[in-house]
């Protein structure tokens, strides 16, 4: 009977060994007999870089991802300075600079309000319209009823000088009345706003201003001339001799 079982046992063992070899060849692994580890090849599976799956593409940047700095102020701060009708536009970065050329840090933000002139007496700010003033319509009582953004947003530029001390202990350098410390600029057309350095060509004077780009890609400047805020667009007649645009530096 042992003679009969031996061929059957041998066949079973041979089948098991063959199955193991096939499985090892399909996974790239090889079982080696014990020996000197330094003389045996690596047991790691074979890796073909050409057959590796491609790396996943990074996600497309969203507006929130493109913002590199945290907001300096919030809606509560804006309400304390300009009244509760103003709400910050979170899609536009908040900026600081010496926009009044007096050595003090000023803050510039974008906010929306359907009635920007309602609280000017209570919260001691001035409303100006440098864009329409450039074209000869300087009365904000009239131009505040205009809508230039075409979306009903009523976006305005809010600018506060010496903003870290406004409403509290003010800098010793700050001698300006409260009404000349906070401004609301209405009707300025823009899609983006950035703080830039500006050069007055004739006097070689350097100052800081706000550069705006509207939906037609027109580059414009909004700056303080010592008394009022002004609007100036690149390429306008007779204006190229006054200021050197940031793109010309």
Secondary structure, 3 states (H helix, E strand, C coil): CHHHHHHHHHHHHHHHHHHHHHHHHHHCCCCCCCCCHHHCCCCCCCCCHHHCCCCCCCCCCCHHHHCCCCCCCCHHHHHHHHCCCCEECCCCCCEEECCCCCCCCEEEEEEECCCCCCCHHHHCCEEECHHHHHCCCCCHHHHCCCCCCCCCCCEEEEEEECCCCCCCCCCCCCCCCHHHCEEEEECCCCCEEEEEEEEECCCCEEEEEEEEECCCCCEEEEEECCCCEEEEECCCCCCCCCEECHHHC
